[in-house]
């Protein structure tokens, strides 16, 4: 099971890197920036959600 979680996280993390770059290019530029980073990365959140459902 541990190997499965690591593999899924790796795949989701790679997807998130590509998706975030694509999203950054597609969005309208804005001067508003968040001051605080989230505690979990998008890949971590998606991996947790993947195994929760």
C-alpha distance matrix in Angstrom:
0.0 3.8 5.5 5.0 6.3 8.7 9.9 10.6 12.3 14.2 15.5 16.4 18.1 20.1 21.2 22.3 24.4 26.1 26.6 28.0 30.4 31.5 31.9 34.0 36.3 36.8 37.5 41.1 41.6 42.1 43.4 41.3 38.4 36.0 36.7 33.3 29.9 27.0 24.7 21.5 21.5 21.4 18.1 16.5 18.2 17.2 13.4 13.8 15.9 13.7 11.0 13.9 15.6
3.8 0.0 3.8 5.4 5.2 6.3 8.6 10.0 10.6 12.3 14.4 15.4 16.3 18.5 20.1 20.8 22.5 24.7 25.4 26.5 28.8 30.3 30.7 32.4 34.9 35.7 36.3 39.8 40.0 40.4 41.4 39.4 36.3 33.9 34.3 30.9 27.5 24.8 22.3 19.3 19.3 19.8 16.4 14.7 17.0 16.5 12.7 13.2 16.0 14.3 11.9 14.9 17.2
5.5 3.8 0.0 3.8 5.5 5.2 6.1 8.6 9.9 10.5 12.4 14.2 15.2 16.6 18.5 19.8 21.2 23.0 24.2 25.5 27.5 28.9 29.8 31.5 33.6 34.6 35.6 39.1 39.4 40.2 41.4 39.7 36.6 34.5 35.1 32.0 28.4 25.9 23.8 20.5 19.8 20.0 16.4 15.5 18.0 17.0 13.3 14.8 17.3 15.0 13.4 16.8 18.6
5.0 5.4 3.8 0.0 3.8 5.5 5.1 6.1 8.5 9.8 10.7 12.2 14.0 15.5 16.6 18.2 20.1 21.6 22.3 24.0 26.1 27.1 27.9 30.0 32.1 32.6 33.7 37.3 37.9 38.7 40.2 38.4 35.6 33.5 34.5 31.4 27.9 25.2 23.4 19.9 19.0 18.5 14.9 14.3 16.3 14.6 11.0 12.7 14.6 11.9 10.4 14.1 15.3
6.3 5.2 5.5 3.8 0.0 3.8 5.4 5.2 6.0 8.5 10.0 10.4 11.9 14.2 15.3 16.1 18.2 20.1 20.5 21.8 24.2 25.4 25.8 27.7 30.2 30.7 31.4 34.9 35.4 35.9 37.2 35.3 32.4 30.1 31.0 27.8 24.3 21.5 19.6 16.2 15.6 15.4 11.9 10.7 12.8 11.7 7.9 9.4 11.8 9.8 8.4 11.8 13.8
8.7 6.3 5.2 5.5 3.8 0.0 3.8 5.5 5.1 6.1 8.7 9.9 10.3 12.3 14.2 15.1 16.4 18.6 19.6 20.7 22.7 24.3 25.1 26.6 28.9 30.0 30.8 34.3 34.4 35.1 36.3 34.6 31.5 29.5 30.1 27.1 23.5 21.2 19.3 15.9 14.8 15.1 11.5 10.8 13.7 12.8 9.4 11.5 14.2 12.4 11.7 15.1 17.1
9.9 8.6 6.1 5.1 5.4 3.8 0.0 3.8 5.4 5.1 6.3 8.6 9.8 10.8 12.5 14.2 15.6 17.1 18.3 20.0 21.7 22.9 24.0 25.9 27.8 28.7 30.0 33.6 34.0 35.1 36.6 35.2 32.3 30.6 31.7 28.9 25.2 23.0 21.6 18.0 16.3 15.9 12.0 12.4 15.0 13.2 10.2 13.0 14.9 12.4 12.4 16.1 17.2
10.6 10.0 8.6 6.1 5.2 5.5 3.8 0.0 3.8 5.4 5.2 6.1 8.4 10.0 10.6 12.1 14.3 15.7 16.2 17.9 20.2 21.0 21.7 23.9 26.0 26.5 27.6 31.2 31.9 32.8 34.5 32.9 30.3 28.5 29.8 27.1 23.5 21.0 19.9 16.2 14.4 13.3 9.7 10.2 12.1 9.8 7.0 10.1 11.5 8.8 9.4 13.0 13.9
12.3 10.6 9.9 8.5 6.0 5.1 5.4 3.8 0.0 3.8 5.5 5.1 5.9 8.5 9.8 10.2 12.2 14.3 14.9 15.9 18.3 19.7 20.2 21.9 24.3 25.1 25.9 29.3 29.7 30.4 31.8 30.1 27.2 25.4 26.5 23.7 20.0 17.7 16.5 12.8 11.0 10.5 6.7 7.1 9.8 8.4 5.7 9.0 11.1 9.6 10.4 13.5 15.1
14.2 12.3 10.5 9.8 8.5 6.1 5.1 5.4 3.8 0.0 3.8 5.6 5.1 6.2 8.7 9.9 10.8 12.7 14.2 15.4 17.0 18.6 19.8 21.3 23.3 24.5 25.7 29.2 29.4 30.5 31.9 30.6 27.8 26.3 27.4 24.9 21.1 19.4 18.5 14.9 12.5 12.2 8.5 9.9 12.8 11.3 9.3 12.7 14.6 12.9 13.9 17.2 18.5
15.5 14.4 12.4 10.7 10.0 8.7 6.3 5.2 5.5 3.8 0.0 3.8 5.5 5.3 6.3 8.7 10.1 11.0 12.2 14.3 15.9 16.7 18.1 20.1 21.8 22.6 24.1 27.8 28.4 29.8 31.6 30.5 28.0 26.8 28.4 26.1 22.4 20.6 20.2 16.6 13.8 12.4 8.9 11.2 13.2 10.8 9.5 13.2 14.2 11.9 13.7 16.9 17.5
16.4 15.4 14.2 12.2 10.4 9.9 8.6 6.1 5.1 5.6 3.8 0.0 3.8 5.5 5.0 6.1 8.7 10.0 10.1 11.9 14.2 15.1 15.7 17.8 19.9 20.5 21.5 25.2 25.9 27.0 28.8 27.4 24.9 23.6 25.3 23.0 19.4 17.4 17.3 13.6 10.9 8.9 5.7 8.4 9.9 7.3 6.9 10.7 11.3 9.7 12.1 14.8 15.4
18.1 16.3 15.2 14.0 11.9 10.3 9.8 8.4 5.9 5.1 5.5 3.8 0.0 3.8 5.4 5.1 6.3 8.8 9.7 10.4 12.5 14.2 15.0 16.4 18.7 19.9 20.7 24.2 24.4 25.4 26.9 25.6 22.9 21.6 23.0 20.8 17.1 15.6 15.5 12.1 8.9 7.9 4.8 7.8 10.2 8.9 8.7 12.2 13.4 12.6 14.7 17.2 18.4
20.1 18.5 16.6 15.5 14.2 12.3 10.8 10.0 8.5 6.2 5.3 5.5 3.8 0.0 3.8 5.5 5.3 6.5 8.6 10.1 11.1 12.6 14.3 15.7 17.3 18.7 20.3 23.8 24.1 25.6 27.4 26.6 24.1 23.4 25.0 23.2 19.6 18.6 18.9 15.6 12.1 10.9 8.4 11.6 13.7 12.0 12.0 15.6 16.5 15.1 17.5 20.2 20.9
21.2 20.1 18.5 16.6 15.3 14.2 12.5 10.6 9.8 8.7 6.3 5.0 5.4 3.8 0.0 3.8 5.5 5.3 6.0 8.5 10.1 10.5 11.9 14.1 15.6 16.4 18.0 21.7 22.5 24.1 26.3 25.4 23.3 22.7 24.8 23.2 19.8 18.5 19.3 16.0 12.5 10.2 8.3 12.0 13.0 10.6 11.5 15.1 15.1 13.8 16.7 19.1 19.2
22.3 20.8 19.8 18.2 16.1 15.1 14.2 12.1 10.2 9.9 8.7 6.1 5.1 5.5 3.8 0.0 3.8 5.4 4.9 5.8 8.4 9.6 10.0 11.8 14.1 14.9 15.8 19.4 19.9 21.1 23.1 22.0 19.7 18.9 21.0 19.4 16.0 14.9 16.0 13.0 9.4 7.0 6.2 10.0 10.8 9.3 11.0 14.1 14.2 13.8 16.8 18.7 19.2
24.4 22.5 21.2 20.1 18.2 16.4 15.6 14.3 12.2 10.8 10.1 8.7 6.3 5.3 5.5 3.8 0.0 3.8 5.5 5.4 6.3 8.7 10.0 10.7 12.7 14.5 15.7 19.0 19.0 20.5 22.2 21.6 19.2 18.9 20.8 19.5 16.2 15.9 17.1 14.4 10.7 9.4 8.7 12.3 13.8 12.7 14.0 17.2 17.7 17.4 20.1 22.1 22.9
26.1 24.7 23.0 21.6 20.1 18.6 17.1 15.7 14.3 12.7 11.0 10.0 8.8 6.5 5.3 5.4 3.8 0.0 3.8 5.6 5.3 6.2 8.6 10.0 11.0 12.5 14.5 18.0 18.5 20.7 22.9 22.7 20.8 21.0 23.3 22.4 19.2 19.0 20.5 17.8 14.0 12.1 11.5 15.2 16.2 14.5 16.1 19.4 19.3 18.6 21.6 23.7 23.9
26.6 25.4 24.2 22.3 20.5 19.6 18.3 16.2 14.9 14.2 12.2 10.1 9.7 8.6 6.0 4.9 5.5 3.8 0.0 3.8 5.4 5.0 5.9 8.5 9.9 10.4 12.0 15.7 16.7 18.7 21.2 20.6 19.1 19.2 21.8 21.0 18.1 17.6 19.5 16.8 13.3 10.6 10.9 14.6 14.7 12.9 15.2 18.2 17.5 17.2 20.6 22.1 22.0
28.0 26.5 25.5 24.0 21.8 20.7 20.0 17.9 15.9 15.4 14.3 11.9 10.4 10.1 8.5 5.8 5.4 5.6 3.8 0.0 3.8 5.4 5.0 6.0 8.6 9.8 10.4 13.8 14.2 15.7 17.8 17.3 15.5 15.7 18.2 17.6 14.9 14.9 17.2 15.1 11.6 9.5 10.8 14.2 14.3 13.5 16.0 18.6 18.3 18.6 21.8 23.1 23.5
30.4 28.8 27.5 26.1 24.2 22.7 21.7 20.2 18.3 17.0 15.9 14.2 12.5 11.1 10.1 8.4 6.3 5.3 5.4 3.8 0.0 3.8 5.5 5.1 6.5 8.8 10.3 13.4 13.5 15.7 17.9 18.1 16.5 17.4 19.9 19.8 17.2 17.8 20.1 18.2 14.6 13.0 13.9 17.4 17.9 17.0 19.2 22.0 21.9 21.9 25.1 26.6 26.9
31.5 30.3 28.9 27.1 25.4 24.3 22.9 21.0 19.7 18.6 16.7 15.1 14.2 12.6 10.5 9.6 8.7 6.2 5.0 5.4 3.8 0.0 3.8 5.5 5.3 6.4 8.9 12.3 13.4 16.1 18.8 19.2 18.2 19.3 22.2 22.2 19.8 20.1 22.6 20.5 17.0 14.6 15.5 19.1 19.2 17.7 20.2 23.0 22.2 22.0 25.5 26.9 26.7
31.9 30.7 29.8 27.9 25.8 25.1 24.0 21.7 20.2 19.8 18.1 15.7 15.0 14.3 11.9 10.0 10.0 8.6 5.9 5.0 5.5 3.8 0.0 3.8 5.4 5.1 6.1 9.8 11.1 13.3 16.2 16.1 15.4 16.4 19.6 19.7 17.7 17.9 20.7 18.9 15.8 13.3 15.0 18.3 17.7 16.6 19.6 22.0 20.9 21.4 24.9 25.8 25.6
34.0 32.4 31.5 30.0 27.7 26.6 25.9 23.9 21.9 21.3 20.1 17.8 16.4 15.7 14.1 11.8 10.7 10.0 8.5 6.0 5.1 5.5 3.8 0.0 3.8 5.6 5.6 8.4 8.5 10.8 13.4 13.8 13.0 14.6 17.6 18.2 16.5 17.5 20.5 19.3 16.2 14.5 16.5 19.6 19.3 18.9 21.7 24.0 23.3 24.0 27.4 28.3 28.5
36.3 34.9 33.6 32.1 30.2 28.9 27.8 26.0 24.3 23.3 21.8 19.9 18.7 17.3 15.6 14.1 12.7 11.0 9.9 8.6 6.5 5.3 5.4 3.8 0.0 3.8 5.8 8.2 8.8 12.1 15.0 16.1 15.9 18.0 20.9 21.8 20.2 21.3 24.3 22.9 19.7 17.8 19.4 22.8 22.6 21.7 24.5 27.0 26.2 26.5 30.0 31.0 30.9
36.8 35.7 34.6 32.6 30.7 30.0 28.7 26.5 25.1 24.5 22.6 20.5 19.9 18.7 16.4 14.9 14.5 12.5 10.4 9.8 8.8 6.4 5.1 5.6 3.8 0.0 3.8 6.7 9.0 12.1 15.5 16.3 16.6 18.6 21.9 22.8 21.3 22.0 25.1 23.7 20.6 18.3 20.1 23.4 22.6 21.5 24.6 26.9 25.6 26.0 29.6 30.3 29.9
37.5 36.3 35.6 33.7 31.4 30.8 30.0 27.6 25.9 25.7 24.1 21.5 20.7 20.3 18.0 15.8 15.7 14.5 12.0 10.4 10.3 8.9 6.1 5.6 5.8 3.8 0.0 3.8 6.2 8.7 12.3 12.8 13.5 15.5 19.0 20.2 19.2 20.1 23.5 22.5 19.9 17.7 20.1 23.1 22.0 21.4 24.7 26.6 25.3 26.2 29.7 30.1 29.8
41.1 39.8 39.1 37.3 34.9 34.3 33.6 31.2 29.3 29.2 27.8 25.2 24.2 23.8 21.7 19.4 19.0 18.0 15.7 13.8 13.4 12.3 9.8 8.4 8.2 6.7 3.8 0.0 3.8 6.4 10.2 11.4 13.0 15.7 19.1 20.9 20.6 21.9 25.5 25.0 22.6 20.7 23.4 26.2 25.0 24.7 28.1 29.8 28.5 29.6 33.1 33.3 33.1
41.6 40.0 39.4 37.9 35.4 34.4 34.0 31.9 29.7 29.4 28.4 25.9 24.4 24.1 22.5 19.9 19.0 18.5 16.7 14.2 13.5 13.4 11.1 8.5 8.8 9.0 6.2 3.8 0.0 3.8 7.0 9.0 10.5 13.8 16.8 19.0 18.9 20.8 24.4 24.3 22.1 20.8 23.6 26.2 25.3 25.5 28.7 30.3 29.5 30.8 34.1 34.3 34.5
42.1 40.4 40.2 38.7 35.9 35.1 35.1 32.8 30.4 30.5 29.8 27.0 25.4 25.6 24.1 21.1 20.5 20.7 18.7 15.7 15.7 16.1 13.3 10.8 12.1 12.1 8.7 6.4 3.8 0.0 3.8 5.4 7.8 11.1 14.1 16.7 17.2 19.4 23.0 23.5 21.7 20.8 24.0 26.1 25.0 25.7 29.0 30.2 29.4 31.2 34.3 34.2 34.6
43.4 41.4 41.4 40.2 37.2 36.3 36.6 34.5 31.8 31.9 31.6 28.8 26.9 27.4 26.3 23.1 22.2 22.9 21.2 17.8 17.9 18.8 16.2 13.4 15.0 15.5 12.3 10.2 7.0 3.8 0.0 3.8 6.3 10.0 12.1 15.3 16.5 19.1 22.7 23.8 22.4 22.1 25.3 27.1 26.2 27.4 30.5 31.4 31.0 33.0 35.9 35.7 36.5
41.3 39.4 39.7 38.4 35.3 34.6 35.2 32.9 30.1 30.6 30.5 27.4 25.6 26.6 25.4 22.0 21.6 22.7 20.6 17.3 18.1 19.2 16.1 13.8 16.1 16.3 12.8 11.4 9.0 5.4 3.8 0.0 3.8 6.9 9.4 12.4 13.9 16.3 19.9 21.2 20.2 19.9 23.5 24.8 23.6 25.1 28.3 28.8 28.4 30.7 33.4 33.0 33.8
38.4 36.3 36.6 35.6 32.4 31.5 32.3 30.3 27.2 27.8 28.0 24.9 22.9 24.1 23.3 19.7 19.2 20.8 19.1 15.5 16.5 18.2 15.4 13.0 15.9 16.6 13.5 13.0 10.5 7.8 6.3 3.8 0.0 3.8 6.3 9.1 10.4 13.0 16.6 17.9 17.0 17.3 20.7 21.9 21.0 22.8 25.7 26.3 26.2 28.5 31.1 30.8 32.0
36.0 33.9 34.5 33.5 30.1 29.5 30.6 28.5 25.4 26.3 26.8 23.6 21.6 23.4 22.7 18.9 18.9 21.0 19.2 15.7 17.4 19.3 16.4 14.6 18.0 18.6 15.5 15.7 13.8 11.1 10.0 6.9 3.8 0.0 3.8 5.6 7.3 9.8 13.3 15.0 14.7 15.3 18.8 19.4 18.5 20.7 23.5 23.6 23.7 26.3 28.6 28.1 29.6
36.7 34.3 35.1 34.5 31.0 30.1 31.7 29.8 26.5 27.4 28.4 25.3 23.0 25.0 24.8 21.0 20.8 23.3 21.8 18.2 19.9 22.2 19.6 17.6 20.9 21.9 19.0 19.1 16.8 14.1 12.1 9.4 6.3 3.8 0.0 3.8 6.8 9.9 12.7 15.2 15.5 16.9 20.3 20.4 19.8 22.4 24.8 24.7 25.3 28.1 30.0 29.5 31.3
33.3 30.9 32.0 31.4 27.8 27.1 28.9 27.1 23.7 24.9 26.1 23.0 20.8 23.2 23.2 19.4 19.5 22.4 21.0 17.6 19.8 22.2 19.7 18.2 21.8 22.8 20.2 20.9 19.0 16.7 15.3 12.4 9.1 5.6 3.8 0.0 3.8 6.5 9.0 11.8 12.7 14.5 17.7 17.3 16.8 19.7 21.8 21.5 22.4 25.2 26.8 26.3 28.4
29.9 27.5 28.4 27.9 24.3 23.5 25.2 23.5 20.0 21.1 22.4 19.4 17.1 19.6 19.8 16.0 16.2 19.2 18.1 14.9 17.2 19.8 17.7 16.5 20.2 21.3 19.2 20.6 18.9 17.2 16.5 13.9 10.4 7.3 6.8 3.8 0.0 3.8 6.5 8.6 9.0 11.1 14.1 13.8 13.7 16.6 18.5 18.5 19.6 22.2 23.8 23.6 25.8
27.0 24.8 25.9 25.2 21.5 21.2 23.0 21.0 17.7 19.4 20.6 17.4 15.6 18.6 18.5 14.9 15.9 19.0 17.6 14.9 17.8 20.1 17.9 17.5 21.3 22.0 20.1 21.9 20.8 19.4 19.1 16.3 13.0 9.8 9.9 6.5 3.8 0.0 3.8 5.5 6.9 8.8 11.8 11.0 10.4 13.6 15.5 15.0 16.1 18.9 20.4 20.0 22.3
24.7 22.3 23.8 23.4 19.6 19.3 21.6 19.9 16.5 18.5 20.2 17.3 15.5 18.9 19.3 16.0 17.1 20.5 19.5 17.2 20.1 22.6 20.7 20.5 24.3 25.1 23.5 25.5 24.4 23.0 22.7 19.9 16.6 13.3 12.7 9.0 6.5 3.8 0.0 3.8 6.8 9.7 11.7 9.8 9.9 13.5 14.5 13.7 15.5 18.3 19.1 18.8 21.6
21.5 19.3 20.5 19.9 16.2 15.9 18.0 16.2 12.8 14.9 16.6 13.6 12.1 15.6 16.0 13.0 14.4 17.8 16.8 15.1 18.2 20.5 18.9 19.3 22.9 23.7 22.5 25.0 24.3 23.5 23.8 21.2 17.9 15.0 15.2 11.8 8.6 5.5 3.8 0.0 3.8 6.6 8.1 6.0 6.5 9.9 10.8 10.4 12.4 14.8 15.8 15.9 18.6
21.5 19.3 19.8 19.0 15.6 14.8 16.3 14.4 11.0 12.5 13.8 10.9 8.9 12.1 12.5 9.4 10.7 14.0 13.3 11.6 14.6 17.0 15.8 16.2 19.7 20.6 19.9 22.6 22.1 21.7 22.4 20.2 17.0 14.7 15.5 12.7 9.0 6.9 6.8 3.8 0.0 3.8 5.3 5.2 6.4 8.7 9.9 10.9 12.5 14.2 15.8 16.6 18.8
21.4 19.8 20.0 18.5 15.4 15.1 15.9 13.3 10.5 12.2 12.4 8.9 7.9 10.9 10.2 7.0 9.4 12.1 10.6 9.5 13.0 14.6 13.3 14.5 17.8 18.3 17.7 20.7 20.8 20.8 22.1 19.9 17.3 15.3 16.9 14.5 11.1 8.8 9.7 6.6 3.8 0.0 3.8 5.5 5.1 6.1 8.5 10.0 10.5 12.0 14.5 15.2 16.7
18.1 16.4 16.4 14.9 11.9 11.5 12.0 9.7 6.7 8.5 8.9 5.7 4.8 8.4 8.3 6.2 8.7 11.5 10.9 10.8 13.9 15.5 15.0 16.5 19.4 20.1 20.1 23.4 23.6 24.0 25.3 23.5 20.7 18.8 20.3 17.7 14.1 11.8 11.7 8.1 5.3 3.8 0.0 3.8 5.5 5.1 6.0 8.6 9.8 10.2 12.4 14.0 15.6
16.5 14.7 15.5 14.3 10.7 10.8 12.4 10.2 7.1 9.9 11.2 8.4 7.8 11.6 12.0 10.0 12.3 15.2 14.6 14.2 17.4 19.1 18.3 19.6 22.8 23.4 23.1 26.2 26.2 26.1 27.1 24.8 21.9 19.4 20.4 17.3 13.8 11.0 9.8 6.0 5.2 5.5 3.8 0.0 3.8 5.5 5.1 6.2 8.6 9.8 10.9 12.2 14.6
18.2 17.0 18.0 16.3 12.8 13.7 15.0 12.1 9.8 12.8 13.2 9.9 10.2 13.7 13.0 10.8 13.8 16.2 14.7 14.3 17.9 19.2 17.7 19.3 22.6 22.6 22.0 25.0 25.3 25.0 26.2 23.6 21.0 18.5 19.8 16.8 13.7 10.4 9.9 6.5 6.4 5.1 5.5 3.8 0.0 3.8 5.5 5.3 6.2 8.5 10.2 10.5 12.5
17.2 16.5 17.0 14.6 11.7 12.8 13.2 9.8 8.4 11.3 10.8 7.3 8.9 12.0 10.6 9.3 12.7 14.5 12.9 13.5 17.0 17.7 16.6 18.9 21.7 21.5 21.4 24.7 25.5 25.7 27.4 25.1 22.8 20.7 22.4 19.7 16.6 13.6 13.5 9.9 8.7 6.1 5.1 5.5 3.8 0.0 3.8 5.5 5.0 5.9 8.7 9.7 10.8
13.4 12.7 13.3 11.0 7.9 9.4 10.2 7.0 5.7 9.3 9.5 6.9 8.7 12.0 11.5 11.0 14.0 16.1 15.2 16.0 19.2 20.2 19.6 21.7 24.5 24.6 24.7 28.1 28.7 29.0 30.5 28.3 25.7 23.5 24.8 21.8 18.5 15.5 14.5 10.8 9.9 8.5 6.0 5.1 5.5 3.8 0.0 3.8 5.4 4.9 6.4 8.5 10.3
13.8 13.2 14.8 12.7 9.4 11.5 13.0 10.1 9.0 12.7 13.2 10.7 12.2 15.6 15.1 14.1 17.2 19.4 18.2 18.6 22.0 23.0 22.0 24.0 27.0 26.9 26.6 29.8 30.3 30.2 31.4 28.8 26.3 23.6 24.7 21.5 18.5 15.0 13.7 10.4 10.9 10.0 8.6 6.2 5.3 5.5 3.8 0.0 3.8 5.4 5.4 6.0 8.8
15.9 16.0 17.3 14.6 11.8 14.2 14.9 11.5 11.1 14.6 14.2 11.3 13.4 16.5 15.1 14.2 17.7 19.3 17.5 18.3 21.9 22.2 20.9 23.3 26.2 25.6 25.3 28.5 29.5 29.4 31.0 28.4 26.2 23.7 25.3 22.4 19.6 16.1 15.5 12.4 12.5 10.5 9.8 8.6 6.2 5.0 5.4 3.8 0.0 3.8 5.5 4.9 6.3
13.7 14.3 15.0 11.9 9.8 12.4 12.4 8.8 9.6 12.9 11.9 9.7 12.6 15.1 13.8 13.8 17.4 18.6 17.2 18.6 21.9 22.0 21.4 24.0 26.5 26.0 26.2 29.6 30.8 31.2 33.0 30.7 28.5 26.3 28.1 25.2 22.2 18.9 18.3 14.8 14.2 12.0 10.2 9.8 8.5 5.9 4.9 5.4 3.8 0.0 3.8 5.6 5.8
11.0 11.9 13.4 10.4 8.4 11.7 12.4 9.4 10.4 13.9 13.7 12.1 14.7 17.5 16.7 16.8 20.1 21.6 20.6 21.8 25.1 25.5 24.9 27.4 30.0 29.6 29.7 33.1 34.1 34.3 35.9 33.4 31.1 28.6 30.0 26.8 23.8 20.4 19.1 15.8 15.8 14.5 12.4 10.9 10.2 8.7 6.4 5.4 5.5 3.8 0.0 3.8 5.5
13.9 14.9 16.8 14.1 11.8 15.1 16.1 13.0 13.5 17.2 16.9 14.8 17.2 20.2 19.1 18.7 22.1 23.7 22.1 23.1 26.6 26.9 25.8 28.3 31.0 30.3 30.1 33.3 34.3 34.2 35.7 33.0 30.8 28.1 29.5 26.3 23.6 20.0 18.8 15.9 16.6 15.2 14.0 12.2 10.5 9.7 8.5 6.0 4.9 5.6 3.8 0.0 3.8
15.6 17.2 18.6 15.3 13.8 17.1 17.2 13.9 15.1 18.5 17.5 15.4 18.4 20.9 19.2 19.2 22.9 23.9 22.0 23.5 26.9 26.7 25.6 28.5 30.9 29.9 29.8 33.1 34.5 34.6 36.5 33.8 32.0 29.6 31.3 28.4 25.8 22.3 21.6 18.6 18.8 16.7 15.6 14.6 12.5 10.8 10.3 8.8 6.3 5.8 5.5 3.8 0.0
